[in-house]
Amino acid sequence: MATIYQTNKKTGITYVVESQSYWDKEKQQPRSHRTIIGKIDPDTGEIVPTKKYNREKKAPSSSKASSSGSSLLLRNKAILLNVSVYLSSRLSGFRKRKKLSSVI
C-alpha cells in the first residue's frame, strides 16, 4: 500500500489517496485500486478524513440502540403527558407487571 498526495490544480486542494497495485491477468498489465482517505488542511497540514473513509473504518452499529431509543422516547412522552398511570391501570391485566414497568 502506498500513500499518494494529489493536488487539484483548479482548487489547490491536496487530497490523500491510498493506492494498492495489482496485476490484471486478463489485460496483462498492472492496475491500481485507489481509495481516498481525505484532504490536507491548509492551516495545520493535517489530514482531514472524508466521511466515506470514516464509515468504512467504524464498527457497525447495533440495532439494539435504535430500539431502546424509541422506548425511551415513548416513556418520556408518557411521563410528560401524565398518561403513564392511566396506561398502567388499563394494561395491568394484559401484561405482566415486570414488562410493563420496563415499557412505561
N, C-alpha and C positions, 0 to 999 in steps of 0.2 A: 504494500500500500504506500502510495506517495501522496503528499500534500502539495497542492498546486495553488499558487496565488495568481489570479487572473484579474486584470484591471480593465474595466469598461472604458473605452476611450471617450465616449459621449458624455457619460456622467461622472467619470473619475472615481467610481466606487470600485474598491478591490474586494473580490469575492474569494473565499477559501473553498477549494474543491478537493475531495478525497478521490483518488483515481486508483482503480485496480485493473491491471493489464492481464489479458489472457489471449490464448491462441485460438483463432477461429479455424476449425478443421475444414469446414465447408469452403471457405473462401481462401484458405491457405495464406492468411496474413494476420498480423497482430491487431487486436482490438482493445478498447478500454471501456470500462464501466465507471462513470463518474457520478458522484453524489455531492451535492452542495452542502457544505457544513454551515456556512454563514458568511458574514462580510466583516471587514476590518473597520472598527470605529476610528474615524479620522482624528479625534481628540486624544483618545487614550492609546490607540494602537492595538487594542484587544479584539479578539474575535467575538462578534455578536452572533449567537446561533440563530438559525432560521427556525420557524415554527415546525416545519416538516421534520427537520433533523431532531428536534426535541421530542416529537411524538414517537419517533422510531426508538429512541433510547429509553423512554419511560416505560415502567411496568404497566400492564393492562389494569384498568380499574375494575373493582369488583361490583357486581350488581347489587350486593347487599347494601352498599352505601346509598344507592338511589331509593331502595325500598324503605330504608329507615328514615330517609329524608322526608318522604311523603307521610309516613306515620307521625313523625314529629310535627309536621305542618298541620295535620288534622287534629292532633292532640292540642296544639297551641290555639287553633281556631275554636275548638270546643270549650276550652277554658275561657277564652276571650268572650265568647258569646253566652257563657253560663249554661250550656246545654249538656255538660258532662254529667250532672246529677240526673237530669231527665233521661239521658241515654242509659245510664247505669240502672235506673229503676225499670225501664222498659225492656232492656236486654238481659236482665239478671237471670231469667229462666231459660233464655235462649242459649247462652254461652256460659262456660264455667267462669267463676269469679276471677280466677287467676289470669285467664286470657283477656278478659275484659279490662282489667287494670293495666295490662300492657298496651292495649289499644288506645284507651282514653286517658 
